[in-house]
Amino acid sequence: MTKQQRIGAFVRLKSFLDRHFSKSYLPEENNLHEGLNALIDTAFAYNGWFSRNFTEEALKNIAFLLEEKELQSFCKPIPEHIGVKRVAVICAGNIPLVCFHDVLCVLLSGHQLIVKMSEDDKFLLPFFLKLLVHYEPRFDEKIRFAHGRLSEFDAVIATGSNNTAKHFEFYFSKYPNIIRKNRSSMAVLTGEETPADFEALGKDIFTYYGLGCRNVGKLLVPKGYNFNAFFEGIFSYGDVVNNNKYGNNYDYHRSLYLLESLPFLDNNFLILKESQELHSPISVLFYQEYADQQELGSYLKKNRESLQCVVGKDHTPFGCSQKPVISEFADGVNTLDFLVHLSRSV
């Protein structure tokens, strides 16, 4: 299978997703679209965080990654003939199909993919890998799923919590690996934001209920900042509290802060609390004040290894934290470069 054939299969996958969301189904694919809709419902029934609207958001973001022109450019570093390795991808399950970019990189690079699924997200990826094989049957011998203990692999890409990462580093230290830990994202506010900026920022905060590493979990604001315009701008996202899991988190943390007499701001679906910490719990948004641009720059530089994304003026635009381009790698580690070099190792 050539590099162009691999790219072509993913382009066809994008076309399928585009047809799915435009409802312009091909007659011979009606059953596939019906099957995908059923799987989205199944995923939500199994994992209450995977609501249909956010699962569809994840799928649209995947389609965004698969533009043919961008794929062609992305794949230029991949040699036509490689030394094929067996690459295990250990998937996280915090948001729908969060491991897709790793899967994409492994398959585009020509290696064999071994997928270790998360129990929290085990329905959607198999569907799309089967669809990929439908479009390019030669992918069948390139994909296998690991059940139980991982075995017969040459390299590992794993994503988990900081505690899980320690175990990964211990078990996989003798293999070439990429092991990712917890990261968080922030937004920098200047006081000059418009209502449209705040509405877009709401998407960065609430998409996937705040469960992703690219979700904004903390605001950096000028001293004495007034949050009224911010609360007005995110008002349209109030429905998140109707999700039982999110609502339970909101009720729990609100009650906890009240019992401990901790100061906070609240708009009935989001708690805003001043904190030096980086990682805020679900339904809580931390904030921290800065005195000037120098202090802000020093803070961001000091914490850059813990940050996945920074949103705001001169940073990632508001509303775009959950829509990285294909060449934007998690934790700043170039997965494709890792895989290309892996193919040259003995």
N, C-alpha and C positions, 0 to 999 in steps of 0.2 A: 504494500500500500504506500503510495507516494505521499509526500507532504501536501500536495494540492488535493489529493483525494480525501485526506483527513480534514483539511479546511472545508472542502465542499460539503462534507457530511454535517459539519456544524452550521454552515450557511443554510442548509436545508432544515436544520433544527430551528433556526431563527425564523425561517419562513413559516414553519408550522405554528410557532408561537404567535407570530404576527396574524396569521389566519385565525387562530383561536380567539384572540382579543378583538379582532374586527368582525368575528362571526362569519367570515367568508370561507366556510369549510369546503374542502374538496369532497365530493360524494364518497370516494373510496376511503376517506379519513374520518367520516362521521363517528364511527365507533371509537376512534382514538380520542377525539375531542370529548365525547361522552365519558370515556374512561378517565380522562384527566380531570373532568369536573367531579366525578365520583371520588377520585383519589384526594382531591382538595378537601372534600367533605369528610372523608375518612381520616385524613391527617388532623383536621380540627377536632373530630370526635375523640381521637386518641391523645392529642396534645392541645389543650385549651388555649395555648398561646398562638396557635397557627390559624388565626381567623382568616376567612376567605379573602378579605380585602388586602391583608398584608402578605398572604401567600401569592396572590396575583401580582402584588407589587414586586415581590422577589422575582417572579417569572418575567415580568416586564424588564426588570433590571438585567436579567440574564440575556434576554433578547437584545438589549442595548449593547452588551459585550460582543455580540456575534455579528456585527456589521462586517461584510466581506472585506472591505477596504482596510479596516482596522485589523482584522485577522491576518491579512496578507502582510501588513507592516510588522505586526507582532511576531510573526513566524520567521521573519528574515534570518535571525541568528541560528535557526535550526538547520543543521546540515541534512542533506537528502538521505545520506546513509549513516546510521548511528549504531553504536553498540547497545543493543536493547537490554535494559535492566528491569527488574521487577520492583516497582515503586508502590509501597503501601501508603495509602492516604487514610489517616484516622480522623473521622469526621466529628466535628462538634455538632450540637443539636439545638443551639440557642435560637437560631432563626431559620426559616425555611431555606434549604439548599445552600447553606452557608459554605459548604465545601466545594461548590461547583467550580470556582476558579481554579482550585488545585487539580480537580479532575480534568478540567479543560487543558491545563498546562501539561499534565502527564500524557494525555492522549494525543495532543497536538505534537508533542516532542517525539512521539513514536515509541515510547516505552510501554511496558505492560502495566496495567493498573490493577492494584489489589485494594478493594474498598472495604474498610471496616466501618460499618454504619453506626450512627448513634441511635439508641433506642427511642430517642425523642423525635427523630426525623428519619423514618425508615421506609416511607411509602413513595416519595416523589422521585428521588434520584434513580431507583431501579427503572421506573417508567421511562425516564429520559434516556437512560443508557440503552434500554431495549429499543427505543425509537431510533437512537443513533445507529444501532446495529441494523435496524430495518432499512435505514438509508444507505448504510455502508456495511455489508455483511462481514467484511474482513476485520471489523472492529471486534467481532465475537471472540476471537482468540486473544484479544488484547485486554479483556475485562474479566475479572473474577471477583467474587465477594468472599470475604473472610468471615467465618463463623467460629466463635470461640477464640482460641489463642492464635495470634499471627504466626505464620510460618512461611518459609521459602520466599524470602524477599531480600532485596539488595539495598534498599534505601527507604527512608520513612519521612513523611510529611505529617505532622500531628499538631492539632490545635486543642487547647484545653485551658483550665484554670491554672493559676500559679502552682497550686499543690499538685495537680495532675501533671504539669510540665516537669516537676522534679522527678516524678516516677518515670516519665517518658525519657528524660535525660539519662537516668540510671539504666533502664532496660535497653535503650537503643544507642548507647554511647559508642559502641563499636561499629555502627553503621553510619554512612553519610546521612545526615538528617537536617530537617528544618523543624524546629519545635517552637511553637508560639505560646506566649503566656497572655495573661490578662492585659488588655490595654483599654483606655477610655478616650472619649473625645470631648472637646470643649468648644464653647463659642466665646468670642471676644466681642463685647459690646462697647460702643464709644459714646452713646447718648445721641447719636445722629441717625439712628435707624428709623425707617419708615414703617407704617403698618404692614406693607407687603413684605418687608424684611422679617418682621416678627411672625407673620403667617408662614413664611417659608421656613423659618427657624423651628416652628412647631413640627414640621415634617421631620427635621433632623432629630428632634427630641422624641416624638411619639411613634414614628414608624417602628413596627415590630414591638411596640409597647416599651421601647427603651432597652431591649435585651441584647442588642448588637454592640460590638466594640466601636462601631462608627456612629452610634447614637450619642448625641450631646447629653452629657450627664452633669455638666458644670458650666456656669457662666462666670466669666471674668468681666467685672464692671468697674467704672470709675467710682471713686469715693463719693458717697452720698447719693448713689444712683436711685432714681425713682422707678419702681417696677410697674406702675399703672399701665403704661403703654404696652409693655410686654404682655401683661395679663390680658389686655384687650385684644392684642394681636393673635393670641393662641386660643381664643375662646372657641373657635370652630372645632377644636380637637376634643371637646368635652366628652364625646361618646366613648372614649377609651375606658372610662370608669365603669361602663356597662359590661365590659368583659369581666367575668367573675374573678379571674386570677389577678388582673390589674386592680379591680375594686377591692379585693381582699388585702392586697399590699397597701393600697392607699389608706384603708381603714386602720390597718395595723400600725403603720408608721405615724399616722395622725394621733391615734390613741397613745402611742408610746411617747411621743414628744409632749403631749398634754400632761401625761402622768409625771413626766420628768421635769415639767415646767420649763421646757426648752423653747426659746423664741423661734417662730417660723411664720411665713406668709402662706396663704392657702386660697385657692379659687374653686374648691369643691371637687377638683380632679387632679391637681398637682400641688405638691408641697414644695415651697422654696425655702431653703435653710442655709444659713451661712456656715461654711465649713472649710477647713484647710485640706480636707481629704480629697482624693481624686475620684474615687469610685462611689457614686451615689446609688442607693437602692432603688428598685423599681417604684415609680410614683413620686420619687423625691428628686429634686434638682438642686444641687449645691450651687452656691455662689461665693465669690471671693472678690474683694475690692482691690484695685491697684491705684497707686498714686499718680503715676506718669508712664510714658511710653518706655522709659528705661527699665522701670521696675517690671512692667509687663513683659518686655523682651527677655529679661533675666529669668523670670518665672517660667516662661515657655521653654527657654533653652535648658534650664535645670531639669525640667520634666519631660523633655522630648522623647526619651526612651520609653516612657509610659503612655505616650499619646499616639492614638491611631490617626486622628484627624482634628484639625482646628478650623472652625468655621467663623467667618466674619470678614470684614473689610481687610484686604490684602492677604486673605487666606482662602480656603475653600468657600465658594459662594454659599449664602444661605439657601437651604433647601436641597443641597447637592451632596450631603455627607454620605447618603445611602446609595449613591449612583457613581461609584468610581469607574474610571476608564479601565480598559483591559490591561494597560501597562502600569496600573497603580497597584502595587503589591502590598498585602497585609504585613504589618510590622516593618515595612521598608526593605524586606528581604526578597530579592529577585528570584522568584521560583523558577522561571524559565531558564535563567542563567545557571542555576543549580542543576537543573535537569540536563542541559546541554553539556555541561562539564562532567556530569555523571556518566554520560554516554561515552566519554573519552577515557574513563578510568578503567583500569584492568580488573 
